[in-house]
Amino acid sequence: MVDLKYIGHSAFEFKTKDKSILVDPFVSHNEKYDYNKSNIVDIFVTHGHADHLGEAVEIAKAKKAVITAIPEVAAYCTSKKCKTRPVGLGSWINYDWGRAIFLPAYHSSSLPDGSYGGVAASILFDIEGVRIFHAGDTCLTPDFKTYKEIYRPNIALLPIGGNYTMDVEHAVVAADWLGAKTVIPMHYNTFPEIQADLNRFAQLMQVNNTNCAILNPAEIKQD
C-alpha cells in the first residue's frame, strides 16, 4: 500500500513499506514537515527551478538518498556532493520499491546558479501496482491522451495555479484526458501570481465524475 503525503506546492512524499520517496522537495515553506522522521531513499526532481529542486541537496546529504533527475540537474547535484542518477525521457527506471519513467513537460528549466537545467519533465511512478503521475510544471498537452492509453495512471497530481503552468480550466481537461480516478491539485497559492479557486476546480471535476482530493499541507502529521 502506498501512503501519499502532500507537503505543499509540488512537493510530495510517497511511503511504501519502510521507505519513502520525495518528489520536488521544496519543503522549507512547510514548518510542519520534518524529513528527518522519514526513511527517504530516493528523491526525484522534475526540473531545476528553485521551487522544485528545493532542499533536494540538503536532504540527499542528510539521508544518504539518491537524486534522480534529468542529466543537467543531476550534474548540478553531483557538484554539490550528492549521489545522483541522471536519466533521460521515455524509459522505465527500476528501483527496489518499483519503477518510474520521466516524460515530457512543457516548461523551462534553469538551476540556482543560472545555468541551463535541461528539459523539464513529468514523472510517472509505478509503486506496488499503483501508478501516480506527477505532471511537474506544464501546460495542457495532448500527450496526456497517450499517457492514458499506455500507462493508465490511477492518481494524477496536476498543477492548477496558472501563470507558469496550467490553470484550473486546463487542468480539468488534462484530468479528463489522463483518465485517472483520483486527481490531486498542486502548484497553487504559494505565490501571489499562482492563486487558484479550489472550489471551482472541485466543482468542475465533479462534472467529470472524477474524485478530486484537495489535500491540505497544514494538516501534516508525522509519527
SULPE-V42968 format. One record per residue. N is the residue number from 1. RES is the residue in three letters. PHI is phi in whole degrees, -180 to 180 (999 if undefined). PSI is psi as a letter, one per 30 degrees, with the letter a starting at -180 (NA if undefined). OMEGA is omega in whole degrees, 0 to 359 (* if undefined). Layout:
n,res,phi,psi,omega
N,RES,PHI,PSI,OMEGA
N,RES,PHI,PSI,OMEGA
This chain:
n,res,phi,psi,omega
1,MET,999,k,181
2,VAL,-101,k,175
3,ASP,-100,k,183
4,LEU,-106,k,181
5,LYS,-122,k,177
6,TYR,-93,j,182
7,ILE,-88,f,180
8,GLY,130,l,184
9,HIS,55,c,176
10,SER,-115,g,185
11,ALA,-91,k,179
12,PHE,-136,l,170
13,GLU,-121,k,174
14,PHE,-108,k,179
15,LYS,-110,k,178
16,THR,-131,j,185
17,LYS,56,c,184
18,ASP,-105,g,183
19,LYS,-123,l,178
20,SER,-127,k,179
21,ILE,-123,k,177
22,LEU,-106,k,176
23,VAL,-124,k,179
24,ASP,45,i,192
25,PRO,-79,i,169
26,PHE,-83,i,191
27,VAL,-105,f,188
28,SER,-66,f,182
29,HIS,-81,f,180
30,ASN,-113,j,185
31,GLU,-69,f,179
32,LYS,-81,f,182
33,TYR,-94,k,178
34,ASP,-126,j,183
35,TYR,-67,f,180
36,ASN,-68,f,180
37,LYS,-90,g,180
38,SER,-122,k,177
39,ASN,-88,i,184
40,ILE,-81,j,181
41,VAL,-109,f,182
42,ASP,-138,k,177
43,ILE,-125,k,179
44,PHE,-116,k,180
45,VAL,-126,k,183
46,THR,-76,e,178
47,HIS,-166,l,193
48,GLY,-84,f,182
49,HIS,-61,k,188
50,ALA,-58,e,181
51,ASP,-82,g,176
52,HIS,-127,e,171
53,LEU,-62,e,173
54,GLY,50,b,181
55,GLU,-99,g,183
56,ALA,-56,e,182
57,VAL,-64,e,180
58,GLU,-59,e,182
59,ILE,-69,e,180
60,ALA,-60,e,179
61,LYS,-67,e,183
62,ALA,-67,e,186
63,LYS,-101,f,185
64,LYS,56,h,180
65,ALA,-91,l,180
66,VAL,-101,k,177
67,ILE,-96,k,175
68,THR,-102,k,184
69,ALA,-162,l,172
70,ILE,-56,k,188
71,PRO,-49,e,182
72,GLU,-66,e,178
73,VAL,-70,e,179
74,ALA,-62,e,180
75,ALA,-62,e,177
76,TYR,-61,e,181
77,CYS,-68,e,176
78,THR,-62,e,179
79,SER,-64,f,178
80,LYS,-96,g,175
81,LYS,72,h,176
82,CYS,-101,l,170
83,LYS,-79,k,184
84,THR,-135,l,174
85,ARG,-134,j,180
86,PRO,-75,k,182
87,VAL,-139,l,173
88,GLY,-105,a,181
89,LEU,-88,k,162
90,GLY,99,g,176
91,SER,-136,k,178
92,TRP,-68,k,175
93,ILE,-115,k,185
94,ASN,-91,k,176
95,TYR,-134,l,181
96,ASP,-73,f,177
97,TRP,-100,f,182
98,GLY,150,b,180
99,ARG,-153,l,180
100,ALA,-148,l,177
101,ILE,-136,k,176
102,PHE,-86,k,182
103,LEU,-128,l,183
104,PRO,-65,k,166
105,ALA,-132,k,184
106,TYR,-100,j,189
107,HIS,-168,l,176
108,SER,-90,l,178
109,SER,-155,k,174
110,SER,-140,l,185
111,LEU,-104,l,183
112,PRO,-56,f,179
113,ASP,-87,g,178
114,GLY,89,f,181
115,SER,-79,l,182
116,TYR,-65,k,183
117,GLY,-102,g,181
118,GLY,75,a,180
119,VAL,-82,k,173
120,ALA,-79,l,184
121,ALA,-136,l,162
122,SER,-110,l,183
123,ILE,-137,k,174
124,LEU,-110,k,181
125,PHE,-105,k,175
126,ASP,-121,j,187
127,ILE,-124,j,179
128,GLU,53,h,177
129,GLY,83,f,177
130,VAL,-101,k,181
131,ARG,-105,j,183
132,ILE,-116,k,180
133,PHE,-104,j,175
134,HIS,-100,j,189
135,ALA,-76,f,185
136,GLY,63,a,175
137,ASP,-99,j,183
138,THR,-157,l,169
139,CYS,-89,l,172
140,LEU,-67,k,181
141,THR,-142,k,178
142,PRO,-65,f,174
143,ASP,-56,e,182
144,PHE,-59,e,178
145,LYS,-64,e,178
146,THR,-67,e,180
147,TYR,-64,e,176
148,LYS,-63,e,183
149,GLU,-66,e,187
150,ILE,-92,e,191
151,TYR,-104,f,179
152,ARG,47,i,181
153,PRO,-63,k,176
154,ASN,-86,e,182
155,ILE,-131,k,178
156,ALA,-120,k,177
157,LEU,-105,j,191
158,LEU,-121,k,174
159,PRO,-71,k,181
160,ILE,-131,g,189
161,GLY,-76,f,181
162,GLY,70,a,180
163,ASN,67,e,178
164,TYR,-105,f,186
165,THR,-141,a,171
166,MET,-57,l,171
167,ASP,-102,a,183
168,VAL,-56,e,184
169,GLU,-61,e,182
170,HIS,-74,e,177
171,ALA,-67,e,177
172,VAL,-63,e,177
173,VAL,-65,e,179
174,ALA,-58,e,179
175,ALA,-61,e,179
176,ASP,-64,e,181
177,TRP,-68,e,180
178,LEU,-76,e,177
179,GLY,75,g,179
180,ALA,-69,k,180
181,LYS,-72,e,180
182,THR,-126,k,178
183,VAL,-123,k,179
184,ILE,-118,k,179
185,PRO,-75,k,178
186,MET,-148,l,177
187,HIS,55,h,178
188,TYR,-148,l,172
189,ASN,65,g,178
190,THR,-71,e,181
191,PHE,-127,l,182
192,PRO,-56,e,185
193,GLU,-81,f,179
194,ILE,-123,h,176
195,GLN,-72,k,181
196,ALA,-138,l,178
197,ASP,-92,j,183
198,LEU,-65,e,180
199,ASN,-63,e,179
200,ARG,-65,e,178
201,PHE,-61,e,181
202,ALA,-62,e,180
203,GLN,-65,e,179
204,LEU,-66,e,178
205,MET,-70,e,178
206,GLN,-62,e,179
207,VAL,-60,e,180
208,ASN,-86,g,182
209,ASN,58,h,177
210,THR,-112,k,179
211,ASN,-72,j,178
212,CYS,-101,j,182
213,ALA,-103,j,179
214,ILE,-91,j,184
215,LEU,-99,k,182
216,ASN,-102,j,180
217,PRO,-60,f,181
218,ALA,-68,f,183
219,GLU,-96,g,181
220,ILE,-60,k,173
221,LYS,-128,k,180
222,GLN,-127,k,181
223,ASP,-73,NA,*
